[in-house]
Amino acid sequence: MDKLRKIHWVLVVNVIALFCIGIIVQYSSAGGKWMPFAIHQLVIFSLFFLLAIAMSFIEIEFYLKHAYFFYIAAATLLLLVNFLGAHIMGATRWIKIGSISLQPSEFAKVGLILALARYFNKQSIYKMMEFQRLFKAFIIIFLPVFLVLRQPNLGTAMIMLFIGASIIFTSIIKRSHLIVFGTLGILAIPSIWPFLRPYHKQRILSFLDSSVDPLGIGYNAQQSQIAIGSGGGLGKGFVSGSQTQLGFLPEKRTDFAFAVLGEEWGFLGSMALIFLYTTLFIIIFSIAYRSKNYFSKLVSIGIFAFFGAHFFINIGMTIGLLPIIGDPLPFLSYGGSTTAASLICIGLLLSSVASEEDLRLSARFHSQEDL
């Protein structure tokens, strides 16, 4: 079995393993019941995992050709949220269709990856070094970011910015441009403060000093750290975590799913998850490194940023290294839209691997003909 086929199967096995851990966490979050969380995740995963496999049979050129269409469709859904979105817990992020809730911002991340990859794919090296070309790329990034901030959803907006920055960083060769934009980005961070919502400011202040509001905004972070710390080396046992089962841990099925894992499976279980995620990052980076198709390479970098941002933000906030901004951990946290978008990303990776294998086989066939 050649390396490309190995990458294909290792990726599939890795995703299934991550999801299995997620099902265990969701089962425990419901107090040892399949309903409503675990069964919902199982259905969504099954449907979109099959879609991801189907996507692997479609050439990567198809996604290149229709990249802007996917981006426009995602941006249109974000616009619809402002007019038809369901207002839940102080935010308008979902579109309800009967009993189904759709969160367009998750799919907008995928649309952004495809649009930026196509934009930079057709630029020559010299054109990419022009500020005018970069300005157009910034428009592609900031349109969905602006619409997401209106919901408001600071965490998703930050992930979109990180995705955009990762693809631009990969595409730009001229160091002076990187230094200029990097410096401007750092200097612009303080200017964001006046535009933050009051609860965003409170979360940041609580992160800097958890005693500011220990029974309010600081409660979530403290309970998460207590849960993880009490798990010790081997954990308290399956469906036996006191913080989880007695209701002290908030949002245990979504933002703090990692805290459930840490409490019930301890350091060993947490490291198993981190190992699987690290393997996923290595696989994605390997696909990007081996891709001869530049569009495929940029898509892989964008997907690397997608999973990487979710991973570091979610785990960082659950262990107290980052403020609580409400980003789920793909495959572990509850959420149909997040799971679906994550599996669509996996489908794009599988398509990239399949396309690279086809190119290799075609090159080998032509070389044999020449002989």
Secondary structure, DSSP 8 states (H G I E B T S, - for coil): --HHHHHHHHHHHHHHHHHHHHHHHHHHHTTS--TTHHHHHHHHHHHHHHHHHHHTTS-HHHHHHTHHHHHHHHHHHHHHHHHH-EEETTEEEEEEETTEEE-HHHHHHHHHHHHHHHHHHTS-HHHHTSHHHHHHHHHHHHHHHHHHHTTT-HHHHHHHHHHHHHHHHHH---HHHHHHHHHHHHHHTGGGGGGS-HHHHHHHHHHH-TTSSTTTTTHHHHHHHHHHHHTTTT-S-TT--HHHHTT-STTTTTTTHHHHHHHHHHHHHHHHHHHHHHHHHHHHHHHHHH--SHHHHHHHHHHHHHHHHHHHHHHHHHTTSS-------TTTS--HHHHHHHHHHHHHHHHHHHHHHHHHHHHHHHHHHH-
